[in-house]
Amino acid sequence: MNEPSNGHRQGEAGWFSARCIFRLGSDPASQLYEERLTLWRAEDFDQAIALAEAEALGYAAEQPDMTFAGLVQAYRLFDEPGHGAEVFSLVRESGLEPQAYLTRFFDTGKERQGDASPDA
C-alpha cells in the first residue's frame, strides 16, 4: 500500500482516523447504515486498519442486529488531534455539480440528522 507523504517517516507512530460502515437491521425496507469515525495511534496504515477493523467487529457484535459492512477507510492525520484538526479526508472523482454531488452522496433525504440552530 502506498502511503502519501505528509511529513511522517516510515515506522513512526502517528494518529490515524478510520471510517467504518455498519448495517443496522436486516430488512431492506427498514435497515439503516452507520458511518463511524475512530482515532488510532499506529505505526502505519496497515496497523491502523487492523486496529479499526478489530474494534468494528467488536462494536457490531455488541449491538443488536448490527453487521460490520467490511469497509475501513483510513487517514493519517497531519497534526496531533486537537481543536480544529483535520481528522479525515476522502477525495472522490466526480463530474457532478456541487448540489447534485451533495444530493447523491450526502443529502439523499434518508439521513437521520437535524438542522443546526441558526444561533449555534
N, C-alpha and C positions, 0 to 999 in steps of 0.2 A: 504494500500500500504506500503510495507517495504521500508524504506529509508536506503541506505547504510550509515554506519557511516564514516564520513570523517572529524571529528573534530568539527562538529556543533552540538549544543544542540537543542533538540526538541523545537519548538516555537521561535527560534532565527532567526530573519530575515537574509537572505543571498542572494547571487546573483545566479540566475539560467539562463541558456540558454535554449531556446526552439527551436526545429526544427519543422517547419510546411511545409506541402506539398500542392501545388496548381496545378490545371489543368487549362491551358490556351487553349481555343478553345473547340469545341465540336465535330469536325470532326476527327475521329480516324486517318485519313491519314495525318493530319497536326497539331494535338494537341501537346502541349508541357507541361512539368511538371517543376515546380519551387520548389526547396528546399530553405527555408528561415530560417535563424537563427536570433533570437532576444534575448535581455537580459532583465531580470526582477528581481526586488528586491521583495522577497516574504518570508513568514513565513515557507512554506513547498512546497512539490511537487504539492499537490492539488491546492494550490493558484496560483503557477507559471503556471500550465497548464490552469487554468481558465482564467488568465490574457492573456496568449498567444492565447488561443482559441478565446476569445472575440476580440482581436486585429486582428487575422487572418480572422475572419468573416468580420470585417470592411474593411480590406485591400482588400479582394476579391470583396466586394461589390463596391469598388471604381474603380476597373479595368474592362474594357470591356471584356465580355466573359470569366471571370475567376471564378473558383469554388474552394473553400477550400475543399480538399480531406478528411478532418476529422481526419488526423493524427497529433498528437502533441507528440513529444518525448522531455523529459526534462532532464537536467543535472545540478546538484548543483555544482557550482564552488568551488574548494578547497581554492582559494585565491581571493582577490579583483581583479576585472578586471584591467588589465594593460598590459604593453609591455611584450609579450611572455606568457601571462596567458593562461592556458588551458580553453577553453570555451565550449567544447563539446567533448563527448566521447561516442561511441557506440561499444559494443563488440558483435560480431556475430560468432556463431559456424559454421565452415566450414571445410571440408576435401580438399578443392581446394588448389592447389599450388598457390603461390603469383601472378604470371602473369595471371592465369586463374581466380583467385578471382577478380583482378582488372578489367579484361575484363568483367566479369559477372556483377559486381556491379557499376563500376565507369568509365569504358572506353569502352562503347559499340559501339562508333562511332557515336552516335546520340546526344552527348552533344554539346551544343553551347558554346565553350570555345576556347581560343587561347593558343599558346605556350608562355612561358615566354622567354624573351630575355636572351641569354647566358650571357649578360653583367649585368643582373639585380642582 
